[in-house]
């Protein structure tokens, strides 16, 4: 009985709609205006998120690179294995610390096997002893690691 009552109620609703159309009832026009406020809110939130997250994405350990006048610019495309030598002589591959400098070549070789298209980028802190950076280069050379790019900053950019 409830099924028949539901059908009757729906039929009455449809007849009421048809009747109002016949009596001159017109539907309101649809507005095609774009509400920009929610779009601006979303864009500003995304901008803030990217501003906060971008410094965290920088790969490797933060070091103060030496400044040079003849600096070749290379954008950080994320296709580098980054070896960092900090001011106190600690060595890192990416963000992972290498406890013994003798193990550096093995760790880098393992990374190159995992990611064969990545090149090697060595960042040595300008306050680090030259001997610790030279030792890292020596271990990499003895381990038959391919081409090594040394990281520097442009001198003019530092003065501005």
N, C-alpha and C positions, 0 to 999 in steps of 0.2 A: 504494500500500500504506500510506503514511503517513496518508492521509485516513481509511482504515478504522480504523487504530490509534487515531487521534485520537477518532473517533466512539465506539469501544469504551471508551476512557478516560473520556470525558464521561458515557457511560451508566453506568459503574461508579460515578462520583462521584454521579450523581443517585440511583442505587439505595442508596448508602451514606447519603445524606441521608434518604431515605424510611425506611430501616431504623431509623435512630436516632430518628426521630419515633415509629415504632411501638413501640419499646422503652421509651417513657416519657421520652425526652429532651425537656426543655422549654427553650425559648429564654429568655435572660435578659430581664427587663423593661427597657423603655426609660425612662431618667430624663428628666424634663421640666424639670429645674432650669436656670435661666438663669445662665450664668457671667458675672458683671458685671465682672470684672477687665479683660478685653480692652476692653470698652466704656469703662471709666474711663480706661484708657491712651490710647485714641484721642481721647477728649474732651479730655484734658489736653494732648496734642500739638497738637490744633487750637487750643486756647485760647492756647498759647504762640505758635503761628504767627500768629494774629490780633493778639496783643499786639505782636509785632515788626513786622508789616506795616502796621498801622493808621496809625502816624505817617507812614509813607512815602506813604500814599495821599492825605494832605492836599494839595490842589491849590494851586498858586501857590508863590511864594517866601515863606519865613518872614519876617515883619515884626512888630515890636511895635506893636500898634494903640493909638491913643489911647483913654483911658478916659473914659466919659461916664456921667452919672447916668440920663439918659433914653435907655435902650438898648432898641431893639425887637429881639427875638430872632428869628432866622431860621435854621432848621437848614441845614446844608450838605448839600444834596440832589444835588450834582454837576451842577446845571443852571445854572451861572454861568460866564461868561467872567471870569476874575480878572486884573485889572491891578494890579500891585504896584509901589510906589515905595519903594525901600529908603532907609536912613539916609544913604547916600552919593549919593543922587539917581539911581541907575540905575532904569530902568523895564523891567518884565517883563510879558508877556502869558502867563499860565500859568507855565511854567518857561523860556520862550524869551525871551531878552533882546532888547529893541528898542534898536538902536544909536543912532538919532536920534529925539528926541521928536516930530519932525515926521512920522515914519512911523507913529506910534501909531494914529492914526485909521484909516489904511489897513489895518493889521494887524487891528485890532478889527473893522472892517467885513468883512474877509475871513472872520474867525471867525464873525461873525453870519450871513454868507451860507451858510457850511457848516452851522451849527447855529442855525437861526432861532428855536428855542424857548428859547435860553439868554439870560439877562439879564446885564447888566454890573455887576460888583462891583469897586469901587476900594478897595484897601488901601494906605494911606499910613503909613509908619513914623512913630511919634511923635517920633523924633529927626531926621526929615528936615526940610529947610528947607520952610517953607510954600510958598515960591515954586515948588519943583519939583512939588508936588502940584497947586498952582493951575495951573501950566503944562500938566500932564497933563489936567486938567479942561477947560482952554481949548482944547487941541488936539482933544479928544473932541467938544466943543460945536461947534467950527468944522467938524469932519468930519461933522456931522449924525448923530452916534451918539445913539441913543435914551436912555432913562432910565438913570441911573447911580446905584448904591447905594454909599454910603460905609461902609466897615467900621470898627466900633468895638468895644471890649470894655466890659462892664458894670463900673462902679466898685465896687459892693458885692462882686462876685465876686473882684475883685482884692485887696480888703482882708481877706477871710476866710482 
